[in-house]
Amino acid sequence: MKHSHSIGRALSGFILVGAPLLAWSQAVPEPVGYVKTVTGEAFVVTASQSVKAQPGTAVLLGSLLKTSKASSMGVTFKDNTLMSFGPDTEMTVDEYLYAPAEGDLKLSTRLTRGTLNYVSGVIAKLKPTAVTVKTPTGIIGVRGTQFVAKVEDGQ
């Protein structure tokens, strides 16, 4: 009887130690892309935390990508979609699914101001209807491989 009691204590210690590690690994979101280039000052804002962008800065689902005056930033997503942002630009990553084996493909962003140069990655090549860029005046559906969009203040 003493033997089984000590095994139970050992197992409960394992469970208590293992649980925080499991919770931590589930709480860390996986990046959907990374900043590749920055000229001037740019930021990645995620969950109300602003980080000065530099090559290697992670972009997460829900991140707001911002550039300042006379600045630019380039981002590469996991599916090799390339987005370049000009000065005074703000764009949010609303949805991103990249699991081609399961057919789960989606990229949805919201460009609220500034300029965007977009070059298609795997998502648009496999499922063109799965990529959209929302603007204050409409939605751009990606059917080609590259486009440029501009949203001016007051539109």
N, C-alpha and C positions, 0 to 999 in steps of 0.2 A: 504494500500500500504506500509506503514512504516513497518508493521508486516512482510510481505514477504521479504522485503529488509534485515531485521535483521536475518531472517532464512537463507537467502542466504549467508550472511557473516559468520554465525556460521558454515554452511556446508563447505564453502571454507576453513575455519580454520581447520576443521576436516580433510579435504582431504590433506592439506599441512602437518599437523602433522602426519597423517597416512602413507603418501607416503614414507618418509625415513625409517620407520620401516619395511614396506613391502620390500623395496629394500634391506635393511640389511639382512632380513631373507632369501632372495633368494641368496644373495652373499656368505653366509656361507655354504661351501660344507659339506656334511654329511660324517663322517668317514666310511671307508670300513672295518676297523679293528683297533686293538690296540696292542701296544707293551705290552707283558706280562712279559718277563724276559730280563735282560741285565747283562752281565758279562764283565767288562772292559769298553771300550768306543765305543758307537755306535751312529748313527745319523739317523734322518728322515729329508730328504731334500724335501721340497714341494715349488714349484713356486720360486726357487732360495733362499729360506729361510731355513737354516740349524738349526735344534733343536736337542740338546743332548737327545738321547732316554733314557727313564726311564719307568718303568711300568705305563701304562695309557696313554702314548703318542699316539695321534691319527695318523693313517695312512690313507691318502686320495688317491683318484684316481690320478695317476701321481707321487706319492711319490717315491723317491729313498731311499732305505733302505741300510745303509752302516755300516759295522763293521770295527774296526781298528785291528792292529796286536794283537794277544793273546786275542781277544774279541769274544763274541757271543751275539746273540739276538734271542728271540722267539716272534713271532707275531701270534695272533689269529684273523682271519677274521670273519665277521658277520655270515657267514654260518658254522662256526666252523672249517674251514680249518686251519691247523696248519703249520707254516713254521718256521724252525730254521736255522739260518745262522751262519756259522763258521767264523774264522778270515779272514780279508781282503776280505770281500764279498761285492758285489754291485748288487742289484736287484731293478728293477723298476716295479711298478704296472701299467700296460698299460690299462687294461680294467677290470671292475668289475661291474657286474649286478647281483643283488640278489633280485628277485621278483618272488618267486616260484608260487604264485597264478596265475600270468600272464604268466608263462613259460619263463620269461626273466632271463636266467642264463648264466653267462660267467665270467671266470677268466683267464686273460692273463697277464703273467709277462715276464720280460726280465732279465735273469741272465747273467751279463757281466763278472763277475769274482767271484771266491771263491766257497764255498760249501753251499748246500741247502739240508735240510731234509724236505720232504713234507709229510703230512698226510691229506688225503682227508676229506673234509667237505661235506655239503649237496649238493653243486653244482655238484661235481664229482659223487656223489651217484645217483642224479636224472638225470643228463645229462653228462656222462663222456666225450663226445666229446667237451664239452664247456670249458674244462680246458687245457691250453697250457703254457709251459715254453719255451721261446726262449733262445737259447744260441748262441754264435758266430759261432758254427759249425752246428747247426741244431735246430729242434723244438722237444720238448718232449711232446707227447700227453698222458694225464693221462688216463689209463684204469684200474688201480688197486687202492689200497688204500694208498700205501706208496712207496716212492722212494727216493734215494739220488742222487744228481748231483754234479759234480765238474767241474769248468771251470778254467783251469790254464792260467797264463799269456802267451801271445804269441799264443793263439789258437783262 
